[in-house]
Amino acid sequence: MSLDEIDAMNFSTTLNDFLTIFFRLWEESRWDLRNLYDDSAVFSSILAKQGRKASAITKSTGWTSILNIASRLHALLNDPMTDLIIDPHPISLHPLRILCNVHGSFSEFPKSNRRAFD
């Protein structure tokens, strides 16, 4: 299944607009992202090894838990829109249901730690 040319252009523009707004709100007002998350949304955080401690994986479900973690994360040093790879996949016979895997990276402010996300 593939999108026709017009739908593909509209999809690309819509997704780009959504991600631009998402990252702007991430920087300016993370609370305003609440309408973008479903109650069953899952946010996972994998922390790198620090000393002898093994990596820690935490998962938060629902907006309240996600905001609790997101509010503690650093600001971004760069524009993550410049390094995105987007893999769209239809998830049903309905033409408007598409799963998008968004892969990217960013640098945290003020330490310039480079991180990746999916």
Phi and psi restraints in degrees (range 20) as a CNS / XPLOR table:
assign (resid 1 and name C) (resid 2 and name N)
       (resid 2 and name CA) (resid 2 and name C) 1.0 -140.1 20.0 2
assign (resid 2 and name N) (resid 2 and name CA)
       (resid 2 and name C) (resid 3 and name N) 1.0 157.2 20.0 2
assign (resid 2 and name C) (resid 3 and name N)
       (resid 3 and name CA) (resid 3 and name C) 1.0 -79.8 20.0 2
assign (resid 3 and name N) (resid 3 and name CA)
       (resid 3 and name C) (resid 4 and name N) 1.0 142.6 20.0 2
assign (resid 3 and name C) (resid 4 and name N)
       (resid 4 and name CA) (resid 4 and name C) 1.0 -73.2 20.0 2
assign (resid 4 and name N) (resid 4 and name CA)
       (resid 4 and name C) (resid 5 and name N) 1.0 172.0 20.0 2
assign (resid 4 and name C) (resid 5 and name N)
       (resid 5 and name CA) (resid 5 and name C) 1.0 -59.5 20.0 2
assign (resid 5 and name N) (resid 5 and name CA)
       (resid 5 and name C) (resid 6 and name N) 1.0 -43.1 20.0 2
assign (resid 5 and name C) (resid 6 and name N)
       (resid 6 and name CA) (resid 6 and name C) 1.0 -67.3 20.0 2
assign (resid 6 and name N) (resid 6 and name CA)
       (resid 6 and name C) (resid 7 and name N) 1.0 -45.6 20.0 2
assign (resid 6 and name C) (resid 7 and name N)
       (resid 7 and name CA) (resid 7 and name C) 1.0 -62.1 20.0 2
assign (resid 7 and name N) (resid 7 and name CA)
       (resid 7 and name C) (resid 8 and name N) 1.0 -38.1 20.0 2
assign (resid 7 and name C) (resid 8 and name N)
       (resid 8 and name CA) (resid 8 and name C) 1.0 -63.0 20.0 2
assign (resid 8 and name N) (resid 8 and name CA)
       (resid 8 and name C) (resid 9 and name N) 1.0 -40.9 20.0 2
assign (resid 8 and name C) (resid 9 and name N)
       (resid 9 and name CA) (resid 9 and name C) 1.0 -66.1 20.0 2
assign (resid 9 and name N) (resid 9 and name CA)
       (resid 9 and name C) (resid 10 and name N) 1.0 -44.7 20.0 2
assign (resid 9 and name C) (resid 10 and name N)
       (resid 10 and name CA) (resid 10 and name C) 1.0 -63.5 20.0 2
assign (resid 10 and name N) (resid 10 and name CA)
       (resid 10 and name C) (resid 11 and name N) 1.0 -41.8 20.0 2
assign (resid 10 and name C) (resid 11 and name N)
       (resid 11 and name CA) (resid 11 and name C) 1.0 -61.7 20.0 2
assign (resid 11 and name N) (resid 11 and name CA)
       (resid 11 and name C) (resid 12 and name N) 1.0 -46.4 20.0 2
assign (resid 11 and name C) (resid 12 and name N)
       (resid 12 and name CA) (resid 12 and name C) 1.0 -60.3 20.0 2
assign (resid 12 and name N) (resid 12 and name CA)
       (resid 12 and name C) (resid 13 and name N) 1.0 -45.1 20.0 2
assign (resid 12 and name C) (resid 13 and name N)
       (resid 13 and name CA) (resid 13 and name C) 1.0 -65.1 20.0 2
assign (resid 13 and name N) (resid 13 and name CA)
       (resid 13 and name C) (resid 14 and name N) 1.0 -45.0 20.0 2
assign (resid 13 and name C) (resid 14 and name N)
       (resid 14 and name CA) (resid 14 and name C) 1.0 -62.4 20.0 2
assign (resid 14 and name N) (resid 14 and name CA)
       (resid 14 and name C) (resid 15 and name N) 1.0 -45.3 20.0 2
assign (resid 14 and name C) (resid 15 and name N)
       (resid 15 and name CA) (resid 15 and name C) 1.0 -65.3 20.0 2
assign (resid 15 and name N) (resid 15 and name CA)
       (resid 15 and name C) (resid 16 and name N) 1.0 -42.4 20.0 2
assign (resid 15 and name C) (resid 16 and name N)
       (resid 16 and name CA) (resid 16 and name C) 1.0 -61.4 20.0 2
assign (resid 16 and name N) (resid 16 and name CA)
       (resid 16 and name C) (resid 17 and name N) 1.0 -43.8 20.0 2
assign (resid 16 and name C) (resid 17 and name N)
       (resid 17 and name CA) (resid 17 and name C) 1.0 -62.3 20.0 2
assign (resid 17 and name N) (resid 17 and name CA)
       (resid 17 and name C) (resid 18 and name N) 1.0 -44.1 20.0 2
assign (resid 17 and name C) (resid 18 and name N)
       (resid 18 and name CA) (resid 18 and name C) 1.0 -59.9 20.0 2
assign (resid 18 and name N) (resid 18 and name CA)
       (resid 18 and name C) (resid 19 and name N) 1.0 -49.3 20.0 2
assign (resid 18 and name C) (resid 19 and name N)
       (resid 19 and name CA) (resid 19 and name C) 1.0 -66.0 20.0 2
assign (resid 19 and name N) (resid 19 and name CA)
       (resid 19 and name C) (resid 20 and name N) 1.0 -36.7 20.0 2
assign (resid 19 and name C) (resid 20 and name N)
       (resid 20 and name CA) (resid 20 and name C) 1.0 -61.3 20.0 2
assign (resid 20 and name N) (resid 20 and name CA)
       (resid 20 and name C) (resid 21 and name N) 1.0 -46.3 20.0 2
assign (resid 20 and name C) (resid 21 and name N)
       (resid 21 and name CA) (resid 21 and name C) 1.0 -65.8 20.0 2
assign (resid 21 and name N) (resid 21 and name CA)
       (resid 21 and name C) (resid 22 and name N) 1.0 -41.8 20.0 2
assign (resid 21 and name C) (resid 22 and name N)
       (resid 22 and name CA) (resid 22 and name C) 1.0 -57.6 20.0 2
assign (resid 22 and name N) (resid 22 and name CA)
       (resid 22 and name C) (resid 23 and name N) 1.0 -50.9 20.0 2
assign (resid 22 and name C) (resid 23 and name N)
       (resid 23 and name CA) (resid 23 and name C) 1.0 -68.9 20.0 2
assign (resid 23 and name N) (resid 23 and name CA)
       (resid 23 and name C) (resid 24 and name N) 1.0 -31.6 20.0 2
assign (resid 23 and name C) (resid 24 and name N)
       (resid 24 and name CA) (resid 24 and name C) 1.0 -65.0 20.0 2
assign (resid 24 and name N) (resid 24 and name CA)
       (resid 24 and name C) (resid 25 and name N) 1.0 -45.4 20.0 2
assign (resid 24 and name C) (resid 25 and name N)
       (resid 25 and name CA) (resid 25 and name C) 1.0 -66.7 20.0 2
assign (resid 25 and name N) (resid 25 and name CA)
       (resid 25 and name C) (resid 26 and name N) 1.0 -34.7 20.0 2
assign (resid 25 and name C) (resid 26 and name N)
       (resid 26 and name CA) (resid 26 and name C) 1.0 -56.4 20.0 2
assign (resid 26 and name N) (resid 26 and name CA)
       (resid 26 and name C) (resid 27 and name N) 1.0 -39.7 20.0 2
assign (resid 26 and name C) (resid 27 and name N)
       (resid 27 and name CA) (resid 27 and name C) 1.0 -81.2 20.0 2
assign (resid 27 and name N) (resid 27 and name CA)
       (resid 27 and name C) (resid 28 and name N) 1.0 -37.4 20.0 2
assign (resid 27 and name C) (resid 28 and name N)
       (resid 28 and name CA) (resid 28 and name C) 1.0 -96.5 20.0 2
assign (resid 28 and name N) (resid 28 and name CA)
       (resid 28 and name C) (resid 29 and name N) 1.0 -37.2 20.0 2
assign (resid 28 and name C) (resid 29 and name N)
       (resid 29 and name CA) (resid 29 and name C) 1.0 -161.5 20.0 2
assign (resid 29 and name N) (resid 29 and name CA)
       (resid 29 and name C) (resid 30 and name N) 1.0 83.7 20.0 2
assign (resid 29 and name C) (resid 30 and name N)
       (resid 30 and name CA) (resid 30 and name C) 1.0 -60.7 20.0 2
assign (resid 30 and name N) (resid 30 and name CA)
       (resid 30 and name C) (resid 31 and name N) 1.0 -28.5 20.0 2
assign (resid 30 and name C) (resid 31 and name N)
       (resid 31 and name CA) (resid 31 and name C) 1.0 -58.4 20.0 2
assign (resid 31 and name N) (resid 31 and name CA)
       (resid 31 and name C) (resid 32 and name N) 1.0 -35.9 20.0 2
assign (resid 31 and name C) (resid 32 and name N)
       (resid 32 and name CA) (resid 32 and name C) 1.0 -70.3 20.0 2
assign (resid 32 and name N) (resid 32 and name CA)
       (resid 32 and name C) (resid 33 and name N) 1.0 -7.6 20.0 2
assign (resid 32 and name C) (resid 33 and name N)
       (resid 33 and name CA) (resid 33 and name C) 1.0 -77.6 20.0 2
assign (resid 33 and name N) (resid 33 and name CA)
       (resid 33 and name C) (resid 34 and name N) 1.0 -9.3 20.0 2
assign (resid 33 and name C) (resid 34 and name N)
       (resid 34 and name CA) (resid 34 and name C) 1.0 -56.0 20.0 2
assign (resid 34 and name N) (resid 34 and name CA)
       (resid 34 and name C) (resid 35 and name N) 1.0 -33.0 20.0 2
assign (resid 34 and name C) (resid 35 and name N)
       (resid 35 and name CA) (resid 35 and name C) 1.0 -74.3 20.0 2
assign (resid 35 and name N) (resid 35 and name CA)
       (resid 35 and name C) (resid 36 and name N) 1.0 -10.1 20.0 2
assign (resid 35 and name C) (resid 36 and name N)
       (resid 36 and name CA) (resid 36 and name C) 1.0 -91.8 20.0 2
assign (resid 36 and name N) (resid 36 and name CA)
       (resid 36 and name C) (resid 37 and name N) 1.0 -9.1 20.0 2
assign (resid 36 and name C) (resid 37 and name N)
       (resid 37 and name CA) (resid 37 and name C) 1.0 -107.5 20.0 2
assign (resid 37 and name N) (resid 37 and name CA)
       (resid 37 and name C) (resid 38 and name N) 1.0 131.9 20.0 2
assign (resid 37 and name C) (resid 38 and name N)
       (resid 38 and name CA) (resid 38 and name C) 1.0 -75.2 20.0 2
assign (resid 38 and name N) (resid 38 and name CA)
       (resid 38 and name C) (resid 39 and name N) 1.0 156.5 20.0 2
assign (resid 38 and name C) (resid 39 and name N)
       (resid 39 and name CA) (resid 39 and name C) 1.0 -60.2 20.0 2
assign (resid 39 and name N) (resid 39 and name CA)
       (resid 39 and name C) (resid 40 and name N) 1.0 -23.1 20.0 2
assign (resid 39 and name C) (resid 40 and name N)
       (resid 40 and name CA) (resid 40 and name C) 1.0 -98.6 20.0 2
assign (resid 40 and name N) (resid 40 and name CA)
       (resid 40 and name C) (resid 41 and name N) 1.0 7.5 20.0 2
assign (resid 40 and name C) (resid 41 and name N)
       (resid 41 and name CA) (resid 41 and name C) 1.0 -61.6 20.0 2
assign (resid 41 and name N) (resid 41 and name CA)
       (resid 41 and name C) (resid 42 and name N) 1.0 143.0 20.0 2
assign (resid 41 and name C) (resid 42 and name N)
       (resid 42 and name CA) (resid 42 and name C) 1.0 -120.1 20.0 2
assign (resid 42 and name N) (resid 42 and name CA)
       (resid 42 and name C) (resid 43 and name N) 1.0 132.0 20.0 2
assign (resid 42 and name C) (resid 43 and name N)
       (resid 43 and name CA) (resid 43 and name C) 1.0 -116.9 20.0 2
assign (resid 43 and name N) (resid 43 and name CA)
       (resid 43 and name C) (resid 44 and name N) 1.0 124.2 20.0 2
assign (resid 43 and name C) (resid 44 and name N)
       (resid 44 and name CA) (resid 44 and name C) 1.0 -116.8 20.0 2
assign (resid 44 and name N) (resid 44 and name CA)
       (resid 44 and name C) (resid 45 and name N) 1.0 148.4 20.0 2
assign (resid 44 and name C) (resid 45 and name N)
       (resid 45 and name CA) (resid 45 and name C) 1.0 -130.5 20.0 2
assign (resid 45 and name N) (resid 45 and name CA)
       (resid 45 and name C) (resid 46 and name N) 1.0 122.8 20.0 2
assign (resid 45 and name C) (resid 46 and name N)
       (resid 46 and name CA) (resid 46 and name C) 1.0 -114.0 20.0 2
assign (resid 46 and name N) (resid 46 and name CA)
       (resid 46 and name C) (resid 47 and name N) 1.0 115.8 20.0 2
assign (resid 46 and name C) (resid 47 and name N)
       (resid 47 and name CA) (resid 47 and name C) 1.0 -94.1 20.0 2
assign (resid 47 and name N) (resid 47 and name CA)
       (resid 47 and name C) (resid 48 and name N) 1.0 140.9 20.0 2
assign (resid 47 and name C) (resid 48 and name N)
       (resid 48 and name CA) (resid 48 and name C) 1.0 -69.6 20.0 2
assign (resid 48 and name N) (resid 48 and name CA)
       (resid 48 and name C) (resid 49 and name N) 1.0 162.5 20.0 2
assign (resid 48 and name C) (resid 49 and name N)
       (resid 49 and name CA) (resid 49 and name C) 1.0 -60.8 20.0 2
assign (resid 49 and name N) (resid 49 and name CA)
       (resid 49 and name C) (resid 50 and name N) 1.0 137.6 20.0 2
assign (resid 49 and name C) (resid 50 and name N)
       (resid 50 and name CA) (resid 50 and name C) 1.0 -129.4 20.0 2
assign (resid 50 and name N) (resid 50 and name CA)
       (resid 50 and name C) (resid 51 and name N) 1.0 108.5 20.0 2
assign (resid 50 and name C) (resid 51 and name N)
       (resid 51 and name CA) (resid 51 and name C) 1.0 67.6 20.0 2
assign (resid 51 and name N) (resid 51 and name CA)
       (resid 51 and name C) (resid 52 and name N) 1.0 -132.0 20.0 2
assign (resid 51 and name C) (resid 52 and name N)
       (resid 52 and name CA) (resid 52 and name C) 1.0 -92.2 20.0 2
assign (resid 52 and name N) (resid 52 and name CA)
       (resid 52 and name C) (resid 53 and name N) 1.0 -2.4 20.0 2
assign (resid 52 and name C) (resid 53 and name N)
       (resid 53 and name CA) (resid 53 and name C) 1.0 -76.1 20.0 2
assign (resid 53 and name N) (resid 53 and name CA)
       (resid 53 and name C) (resid 54 and name N) 1.0 138.1 20.0 2
assign (resid 53 and name C) (resid 54 and name N)
       (resid 54 and name CA) (resid 54 and name C) 1.0 -74.7 20.0 2
assign (resid 54 and name N) (resid 54 and name CA)
       (resid 54 and name C) (resid 55 and name N) 1.0 163.7 20.0 2
assign (resid 54 and name C) (resid 55 and name N)
       (resid 55 and name CA) (resid 55 and name C) 1.0 -58.8 20.0 2
assign (resid 55 and name N) (resid 55 and name CA)
       (resid 55 and name C) (resid 56 and name N) 1.0 143.4 20.0 2
assign (resid 55 and name C) (resid 56 and name N)
       (resid 56 and name CA) (resid 56 and name C) 1.0 -110.7 20.0 2
assign (resid 56 and name N) (resid 56 and name CA)
       (resid 56 and name C) (resid 57 and name N) 1.0 132.2 20.0 2
assign (resid 56 and name C) (resid 57 and name N)
       (resid 57 and name CA) (resid 57 and name C) 1.0 -116.0 20.0 2
assign (resid 57 and name N) (resid 57 and name CA)
       (resid 57 and name C) (resid 58 and name N) 1.0 123.9 20.0 2
assign (resid 57 and name C) (resid 58 and name N)
       (resid 58 and name CA) (resid 58 and name C) 1.0 -123.4 20.0 2
assign (resid 58 and name N) (resid 58 and name CA)
       (resid 58 and name C) (resid 59 and name N) 1.0 147.0 20.0 2
assign (resid 58 and name C) (resid 59 and name N)
       (resid 59 and name CA) (resid 59 and name C) 1.0 -128.0 20.0 2
assign (resid 59 and name N) (resid 59 and name CA)
       (resid 59 and name C) (resid 60 and name N) 1.0 135.5 20.0 2
assign (resid 59 and name C) (resid 60 and name N)
       (resid 60 and name CA) (resid 60 and name C) 1.0 -121.6 20.0 2
assign (resid 60 and name N) (resid 60 and name CA)
       (resid 60 and name C) (resid 61 and name N) 1.0 136.7 20.0 2
assign (resid 60 and name C) (resid 61 and name N)
       (resid 61 and name CA) (resid 61 and name C) 1.0 -117.3 20.0 2
assign (resid 61 and name N) (resid 61 and name CA)
       (resid 61 and name C) (resid 62 and name N) 1.0 137.2 20.0 2
assign (resid 61 and name C) (resid 62 and name N)
       (resid 62 and name CA) (resid 62 and name C) 1.0 87.1 20.0 2
assign (resid 62 and name N) (resid 62 and name CA)
       (resid 62 and name C) (resid 63 and name N) 1.0 155.9 20.0 2
assign (resid 62 and name C) (resid 63 and name N)
       (resid 63 and name CA) (resid 63 and name C) 1.0 -60.6 20.0 2
assign (resid 63 and name N) (resid 63 and name CA)
       (resid 63 and name C) (resid 64 and name N) 1.0 -43.1 20.0 2
assign (resid 63 and name C) (resid 64 and name N)
       (resid 64 and name CA) (resid 64 and name C) 1.0 -59.7 20.0 2
assign (resid 64 and name N) (resid 64 and name CA)
       (resid 64 and name C) (resid 65 and name N) 1.0 -45.4 20.0 2
assign (resid 64 and name C) (resid 65 and name N)
       (resid 65 and name CA) (resid 65 and name C) 1.0 -67.0 20.0 2
assign (resid 65 and name N) (resid 65 and name CA)
       (resid 65 and name C) (resid 66 and name N) 1.0 -39.9 20.0 2
assign (resid 65 and name C) (resid 66 and name N)
       (resid 66 and name CA) (resid 66 and name C) 1.0 -64.4 20.0 2
assign (resid 66 and name N) (resid 66 and name CA)
       (resid 66 and name C) (resid 67 and name N) 1.0 -44.6 20.0 2
assign (resid 66 and name C) (resid 67 and name N)
       (resid 67 and name CA) (resid 67 and name C) 1.0 -62.2 20.0 2
assign (resid 67 and name N) (resid 67 and name CA)
       (resid 67 and name C) (resid 68 and name N) 1.0 -38.1 20.0 2
assign (resid 67 and name C) (resid 68 and name N)
       (resid 68 and name CA) (resid 68 and name C) 1.0 -57.4 20.0 2
assign (resid 68 and name N) (resid 68 and name CA)
       (resid 68 and name C) (resid 69 and name N) 1.0 -42.8 20.0 2
assign (resid 68 and name C) (resid 69 and name N)
       (resid 69 and name CA) (resid 69 and name C) 1.0 -77.2 20.0 2
assign (resid 69 and name N) (resid 69 and name CA)
       (resid 69 and name C) (resid 70 and name N) 1.0 -46.0 20.0 2
assign (resid 69 and name C) (resid 70 and name N)
       (resid 70 and name CA) (resid 70 and name C) 1.0 -60.4 20.0 2
assign (resid 70 and name N) (resid 70 and name CA)
       (resid 70 and name C) (resid 71 and name N) 1.0 -33.9 20.0 2
assign (resid 70 and name C) (resid 71 and name N)
       (resid 71 and name CA) (resid 71 and name C) 1.0 -68.8 20.0 2
assign (resid 71 and name N) (resid 71 and name CA)
       (resid 71 and name C) (resid 72 and name N) 1.0 -18.3 20.0 2
assign (resid 71 and name C) (resid 72 and name N)
       (resid 72 and name CA) (resid 72 and name C) 1.0 -93.8 20.0 2
assign (resid 72 and name N) (resid 72 and name CA)
       (resid 72 and name C) (resid 73 and name N) 1.0 -7.0 20.0 2
assign (resid 72 and name C) (resid 73 and name N)
       (resid 73 and name CA) (resid 73 and name C) 1.0 -81.5 20.0 2
assign (resid 73 and name N) (resid 73 and name CA)
       (resid 73 and name C) (resid 74 and name N) 1.0 152.9 20.0 2
assign (resid 73 and name C) (resid 74 and name N)
       (resid 74 and name CA) (resid 74 and name C) 1.0 -70.9 20.0 2
assign (resid 74 and name N) (resid 74 and name CA)
       (resid 74 and name C) (resid 75 and name N) 1.0 162.7 20.0 2
assign (resid 74 and name C) (resid 75 and name N)
       (resid 75 and name CA) (resid 75 and name C) 1.0 -70.8 20.0 2
assign (resid 75 and name N) (resid 75 and name CA)
       (resid 75 and name C) (resid 76 and name N) 1.0 166.3 20.0 2
assign (resid 75 and name C) (resid 76 and name N)
       (resid 76 and name CA) (resid 76 and name C) 1.0 -94.1 20.0 2
assign (resid 76 and name N) (resid 76 and name CA)
       (resid 76 and name C) (resid 77 and name N) 1.0 143.1 20.0 2
assign (resid 76 and name C) (resid 77 and name N)
       (resid 77 and name CA) (resid 77 and name C) 1.0 -91.7 20.0 2
assign (resid 77 and name N) (resid 77 and name CA)
       (resid 77 and name C) (resid 78 and name N) 1.0 -28.6 20.0 2
assign (resid 77 and name C) (resid 78 and name N)
       (resid 78 and name CA) (resid 78 and name C) 1.0 -125.3 20.0 2
assign (resid 78 and name N) (resid 78 and name CA)
       (resid 78 and name C) (resid 79 and name N) 1.0 173.3 20.0 2
assign (resid 78 and name C) (resid 79 and name N)
       (resid 79 and name CA) (resid 79 and name C) 1.0 -88.2 20.0 2
assign (resid 79 and name N) (resid 79 and name CA)
       (resid 79 and name C) (resid 80 and name N) 1.0 109.8 20.0 2
assign (resid 79 and name C) (resid 80 and name N)
       (resid 80 and name CA) (resid 80 and name C) 1.0 -66.5 20.0 2
assign (resid 80 and name N) (resid 80 and name CA)
       (resid 80 and name C) (resid 81 and name N) 1.0 -15.1 20.0 2
assign (resid 80 and name C) (resid 81 and name N)
       (resid 81 and name CA) (resid 81 and name C) 1.0 -64.3 20.0 2
assign (resid 81 and name N) (resid 81 and name CA)
       (resid 81 and name C) (resid 82 and name N) 1.0 -20.3 20.0 2
assign (resid 81 and name C) (resid 82 and name N)
       (resid 82 and name CA) (resid 82 and name C) 1.0 -78.2 20.0 2
assign (resid 82 and name N) (resid 82 and name CA)
       (resid 82 and name C) (resid 83 and name N) 1.0 -18.1 20.0 2
assign (resid 82 and name C) (resid 83 and name N)
       (resid 83 and name CA) (resid 83 and name C) 1.0 -119.4 20.0 2
assign (resid 83 and name N) (resid 83 and name CA)
       (resid 83 and name C) (resid 84 and name N) 1.0 28.8 20.0 2
assign (resid 83 and name C) (resid 84 and name N)
       (resid 84 and name CA) (resid 84 and name C) 1.0 -87.9 20.0 2
assign (resid 84 and name N) (resid 84 and name CA)
       (resid 84 and name C) (resid 85 and name N) 1.0 143.3 20.0 2
assign (resid 84 and name C) (resid 85 and name N)
       (resid 85 and name CA) (resid 85 and name C) 1.0 -123.4 20.0 2
assign (resid 85 and name N) (resid 85 and name CA)
       (resid 85 and name C) (resid 86 and name N) 1.0 126.8 20.0 2
assign (resid 85 and name C) (resid 86 and name N)
       (resid 86 and name CA) (resid 86 and name C) 1.0 -119.7 20.0 2
assign (resid 86 and name N) (resid 86 and name CA)
       (resid 86 and name C) (resid 87 and name N) 1.0 125.6 20.0 2
assign (resid 86 and name C) (resid 87 and name N)
       (resid 87 and name CA) (resid 87 and name C) 1.0 -112.8 20.0 2
assign (resid 87 and name N) (resid 87 and name CA)
       (resid 87 and name C) (resid 88 and name N) 1.0 99.1 20.0 2
assign (resid 87 and name C) (resid 88 and name N)
       (resid 88 and name CA) (resid 88 and name C) 1.0 -87.2 20.0 2
assign (resid 88 and name N) (resid 88 and name CA)
       (resid 88 and name C) (resid 89 and name N) 1.0 140.1 20.0 2
assign (resid 88 and name C) (resid 89 and name N)
       (resid 89 and name CA) (resid 89 and name C) 1.0 -138.5 20.0 2
assign (resid 89 and name N) (resid 89 and name CA)
       (resid 89 and name C) (resid 90 and name N) 1.0 127.2 20.0 2
assign (resid 89 and name C) (resid 90 and name N)
       (resid 90 and name CA) (resid 90 and name C) 1.0 -63.8 20.0 2
assign (resid 90 and name N) (resid 90 and name CA)
       (resid 90 and name C) (resid 91 and name N) 1.0 140.6 20.0 2
assign (resid 90 and name C) (resid 91 and name N)
       (resid 91 and name CA) (resid 91 and name C) 1.0 -113.5 20.0 2
assign (resid 91 and name N) (resid 91 and name CA)
       (resid 91 and name C) (resid 92 and name N) 1.0 -0.5 20.0 2
assign (resid 91 and name C) (resid 92 and name N)
       (resid 92 and name CA) (resid 92 and name C) 1.0 -159.5 20.0 2
assign (resid 92 and name N) (resid 92 and name CA)
       (resid 92 and name C) (resid 93 and name N) 1.0 -177.5 20.0 2
assign (resid 92 and name C) (resid 93 and name N)
       (resid 93 and name CA) (resid 93 and name C) 1.0 -74.9 20.0 2
assign (resid 93 and name N) (resid 93 and name CA)
       (resid 93 and name C) (resid 94 and name N) 1.0 -15.5 20.0 2
assign (resid 93 and name C) (resid 94 and name N)
       (resid 94 and name CA) (resid 94 and name C) 1.0 -73.7 20.0 2
assign (resid 94 and name N) (resid 94 and name CA)
       (resid 94 and name C) (resid 95 and name N) 1.0 124.6 20.0 2
assign (resid 94 and name C) (resid 95 and name N)
       (resid 95 and name CA) (resid 95 and name C) 1.0 -67.4 20.0 2
assign (resid 95 and name N) (resid 95 and name CA)
       (resid 95 and name C) (resid 96 and name N) 1.0 -14.9 20.0 2
assign (resid 95 and name C) (resid 96 and name N)
       (resid 96 and name CA) (resid 96 and name C) 1.0 -97.6 20.0 2
assign (resid 96 and name N) (resid 96 and name CA)
       (resid 96 and name C) (resid 97 and name N) 1.0 5.6 20.0 2
assign (resid 96 and name C) (resid 97 and name N)
       (resid 97 and name CA) (resid 97 and name C) 1.0 -105.6 20.0 2
assign (resid 97 and name N) (resid 97 and name CA)
       (resid 97 and name C) (resid 98 and name N) 1.0 109.4 20.0 2
assign (resid 97 and name C) (resid 98 and name N)
       (resid 98 and name CA) (resid 98 and name C) 1.0 -133.6 20.0 2
assign (resid 98 and name N) (resid 98 and name CA)
       (resid 98 and name C) (resid 99 and name N) 1.0 133.2 20.0 2
assign (resid 98 and name C) (resid 99 and name N)
       (resid 99 and name CA) (resid 99 and name C) 1.0 -95.7 20.0 2
assign (resid 99 and name N) (resid 99 and name CA)
       (resid 99 and name C) (resid 100 and name N) 1.0 127.1 20.0 2
assign (resid 99 and name C) (resid 100 and name N)
       (resid 100 and name CA) (resid 100 and name C) 1.0 -115.9 20.0 2
assign (resid 100 and name N) (resid 100 and name CA)
       (resid 100 and name C) (resid 101 and name N) 1.0 121.3 20.0 2
assign (resid 100 and name C) (resid 101 and name N)
       (resid 101 and name CA) (resid 101 and name C) 1.0 -92.8 20.0 2
assign (resid 101 and name N) (resid 101 and name CA)
       (resid 101 and name C) (resid 102 and name N) 1.0 120.4 20.0 2
assign (resid 101 and name C) (resid 102 and name N)
       (resid 102 and name CA) (resid 102 and name C) 1.0 -109.6 20.0 2
assign (resid 102 and name N) (resid 102 and name CA)
       (resid 102 and name C) (resid 103 and name N) 1.0 119.7 20.0 2
assign (resid 102 and name C) (resid 103 and name N)
       (resid 103 and name CA) (resid 103 and name C) 1.0 -112.1 20.0 2
assign (resid 103 and name N) (resid 103 and name CA)
       (resid 103 and name C) (resid 104 and name N) 1.0 136.9 20.0 2
assign (resid 103 and name C) (resid 104 and name N)
       (resid 104 and name CA) (resid 104 and name C) 1.0 -165.0 20.0 2
assign (resid 104 and name N) (resid 104 and name CA)
       (resid 104 and name C) (resid 105 and name N) 1.0 -175.4 20.0 2
assign (resid 104 and name C) (resid 105 and name N)
       (resid 105 and name CA) (resid 105 and name C) 1.0 -146.7 20.0 2
assign (resid 105 and name N) (resid 105 and name CA)
       (resid 105 and name C) (resid 106 and name N) 1.0 162.0 20.0 2
assign (resid 105 and name C) (resid 106 and name N)
       (resid 106 and name CA) (resid 106 and name C) 1.0 -155.4 20.0 2
assign (resid 106 and name N) (resid 106 and name CA)
       (resid 106 and name C) (resid 107 and name N) 1.0 164.2 20.0 2
assign (resid 106 and name C) (resid 107 and name N)
       (resid 107 and name CA) (resid 107 and name C) 1.0 -112.8 20.0 2
assign (resid 107 and name N) (resid 107 and name CA)
       (resid 107 and name C) (resid 108 and name N) 1.0 138.0 20.0 2
assign (resid 107 and name C) (resid 108 and name N)
       (resid 108 and name CA) (resid 108 and name C) 1.0 -84.9 20.0 2
assign (resid 108 and name N) (resid 108 and name CA)
       (resid 108 and name C) (resid 109 and name N) 1.0 147.4 20.0 2
assign (resid 108 and name C) (resid 109 and name N)
       (resid 109 and name CA) (resid 109 and name C) 1.0 -103.1 20.0 2
assign (resid 109 and name N) (resid 109 and name CA)
       (resid 109 and name C) (resid 110 and name N) 1.0 135.2 20.0 2
assign (resid 109 and name C) (resid 110 and name N)
       (resid 110 and name CA) (resid 110 and name C) 1.0 -99.5 20.0 2
assign (resid 110 and name N) (resid 110 and name CA)
       (resid 110 and name C) (resid 111 and name N) 1.0 -4.0 20.0 2
assign (resid 110 and name C) (resid 111 and name N)
       (resid 111 and name CA) (resid 111 and name C) 1.0 -84.6 20.0 2
assign (resid 111 and name N) (resid 111 and name CA)
       (resid 111 and name C) (resid 112 and name N) 1.0 -9.5 20.0 2
assign (resid 111 and name C) (resid 112 and name N)
       (resid 112 and name CA) (resid 112 and name C) 1.0 63.0 20.0 2
assign (resid 112 and name N) (resid 112 and name CA)
       (resid 112 and name C) (resid 113 and name N) 1.0 26.4 20.0 2
assign (resid 112 and name C) (resid 113 and name N)
       (resid 113 and name CA) (resid 113 and name C) 1.0 -66.2 20.0 2
assign (resid 113 and name N) (resid 113 and name CA)
       (resid 113 and name C) (resid 114 and name N) 1.0 129.1 20.0 2
assign (resid 113 and name C) (resid 114 and name N)
       (resid 114 and name CA) (resid 114 and name C) 1.0 -88.7 20.0 2
assign (resid 114 and name N) (resid 114 and name CA)
       (resid 114 and name C) (resid 115 and name N) 1.0 128.5 20.0 2
assign (resid 114 and name C) (resid 115 and name N)
       (resid 115 and name CA) (resid 115 and name C) 1.0 -130.1 20.0 2
assign (resid 115 and name N) (resid 115 and name CA)
       (resid 115 and name C) (resid 116 and name N) 1.0 154.8 20.0 2
assign (resid 115 and name C) (resid 116 and name N)
       (resid 116 and name CA) (resid 116 and name C) 1.0 -117.0 20.0 2
assign (resid 116 and name N) (resid 116 and name CA)
       (resid 116 and name C) (resid 117 and name N) 1.0 156.5 20.0 2
assign (resid 116 and name C) (resid 117 and name N)
       (resid 117 and name CA) (resid 117 and name C) 1.0 -143.6 20.0 2
assign (resid 117 and name N) (resid 117 and name CA)
       (resid 117 and name C) (resid 118 and name N) 1.0 157.6 20.0 2
